[in-house]
């Protein structure tokens, strides 16, 4: 059951989701959170919806939520970090969702495909979209991190069945969505505090690399300047993927510039 009282009753955070807004139906939780931010909503405000019909994914893709199946939520935060450090919050959320789902399921079932795709059995079950809103004086107004998690979805379109799944389709477990929300918020709060100490991933690097599905494996780097194969070695404190090419050259791959795939699979 997903609902205001159900989520509130399972929260164990200090600030994350303590100001909770729940909607049965909405267009986009990111848009809702943006409006709340302008209205002065506090750091840690969370918008959650059962049905989202105008959600946005990365690269302009849509992310919609049928009734009773998934989670659409957006967290409003007001970080002290410089604007050039904000993109790392997407990786912080990816790690937090993975850890939150593991806690809700009761076992380690998730991995991360760099930079922030949460996968189970190599199938993507979560999308994250981070939006930075600046003030007119060039200071940060707020950051909204949108999260879509496929929880109980079984009717997956044929065109994406090879790369997408849900917690239920990949584990066989029908997990309470409110508990998943609460678990992800607890993990994010803990991980955000570590990020906030250094404004990078230095204190989360080891945690993140334990989840990195490609670590030590061959990957294909989809670079507009030319594709190439390499071995993923881990991440830098700034969230770049460290790869070793076939001639032994070490490179840093930055999110937003390229995509990374397994040699023969999505992950």
TAVENSUL-V201418 format. One line per field, one symbol per residue. psi: psi as a letter, one per 30 degrees, with the letter a starting at -180 (. if undefined). Layout:
psi: ???
This chain:
psi: kkleeeeefgkhlefkgejkkkkeklekfeeeeeeeeefgklkgkkkkkekkfhlkalhglljljlkgeakklkkklilflleffefffeeeeeeeeeeeeeeeegljfllkjkfgjklkhgkkgkkkjkkkjllfgglkelkkjkkkkjegkfikkefgfffkaleefffgkjkkeeeeeeeeeeeeeeeeeeefefhageffeeeefffjffkglklkjikffkklklkkfallfggkkkljlfggkklkkkkfellkllefle.
